[in-house]
Amino acid sequence: MSKESRTPSKLEKILAAGHFGVTSECGPPRGSDPEAISEKAALIRNHVDAVNITDNQTSVCRMCSLAACIRLKTLGVEPVLQMVTRDRNRIALQSDILGAASWDINNILCLSGDHQSFGDHAKGQNVHDLDSMQLLQTVRLMRDEGKFLGGDEIKRPPKMFVGAAANPFADPYEIRVSRLAKKVAAGAEFIQTQCIYNMEKFEDWMKQIVDRGLHEKVYIMAGLTPMKSVGMARYMKNRVPGMDVPDAIVKRLADTPKEKQAEEGIKICIEQIQRLKEVKGVAGFHIMAIEWEEKVPEIVEAAGLYPRPEV
């Protein structure tokens, strides 16, 4: 893997220098109050290298990712712009990429997006003019060749570190590594995974990635979500598609007194990071403490990932 940064992204520079990268995420508010983003950012800003802003996650309408990323930028926090293909055609996608670049937003995560039937506007139209693979190719074309999809030249191309998501646990498991290879071929430079609970399965997935040499071509950031309770563990095990929560984790939380379950969930998350640090090919950690951002500093410090390196 090239160890030189191609963009001004601080996240890319940290990964290129061989440090474990650390990212987290903020869900924008269901309203126009900018303080909702500022408050979340203040909790985590000193403990992570960049903060993802989700793009109408679960198809629920929220403040747009781009505006929330600009808010982070003005606070001196490095944003990762999440962009789904569900809601925009190729003109709007490229237009938003240029808008983000004009604010020096240097990281983008290219996603398909959850189906609108999951959200609060079930009758909304799916767009998917491009899919997530084609969006990766589009950002790389705009950046590396300075061209729009239509072929015209871009006067000042965007300089973005380009990422994608991967779920090692989705069915069918057999195609997971090939699907990742396709995203790398399409232009992904970093990957943030779905949250990991089944460590053995994740380690097997990583071994296949290393066997194919993909870890030399892309930075893999392992996704983690601390459990708040046994109820959350059961819900994620039984109700969230593509999630793999082993019985042992559910049992461990169930055997913990109710008032101590959140603490135990944090402990499990820290143990997972310690174990994942030893897994060949893991380049960093994406800590998704959903509406629990105040716990991110504790996790980062206890996992030996603090202070964050300067680059």
Protein Blocks (a to p, Z undefined) as FASTA:
>chain_A
ZZbdfbfbfklmmmmnopacddddddddfbjbfklmmmmmmmmmmmcfbdcddehihhia
cddfklmmmmmmmnopacdddddfklpcfklmmmmmmmmmmnopabdcddfbjafklmmm
lmbccfklpafklmmmmmmmmmmnopafkopacfbacdddddddddfkbccfklmmmmmm
mmmmnopabdcddddfblmlmmmmmmmmmmnommmmpccdddddddfbfklmmmmmmmmg
hiacdfklmmmmmmpcfklmmmmmmmmmmmmmmmmmmpghiabdcdddehilmmmmmmmm
mnopaccddZZ
